[in-house]
Amino acid sequence: MEIRSKFWLEIDDEPVFGRGRRFLLEAIDAHGSINQAAKEINISYKKAWSYIKTMEERLGIMLVERHVGGRNGGGALLTDHARDFLRKYKLMEEGLMEIADERFRQIFSP
């Protein structure tokens, strides 16, 4: 038996950030493209764009620097704010998992 859990961040009872949006930002960082990131995590470009816009509005910070296509194509880069936010989110996620794992062992171990 294993424990599974999820957590996400909300502002004014509205979701702002969770695991899926983390994967989106990490994929943008890896590919330098919102379109490629959306494909990797199996969502539409429109949905990815909506997630980015919503996160930025609710957090009040720019997360993704976008470059419009042209001769060399467009692209997207994470801002320093995004990288810092991702780092903090991962620390929080790891900490919560450690607490949940320990509590699970205490309660369910033979």
Buried (B, 14 or more C-beta within 10 A) or exposed (E): EEEEEEEEBEEEEEBBBBEEBBBBBBBBBEBBBBBBBBBBBEBEBEEBBEBBEBBBEBBEBBBBEBEEEEEEEEBBBBBEBBBEBBEEBEEEBEEEEEEBEEEBEEEEEE
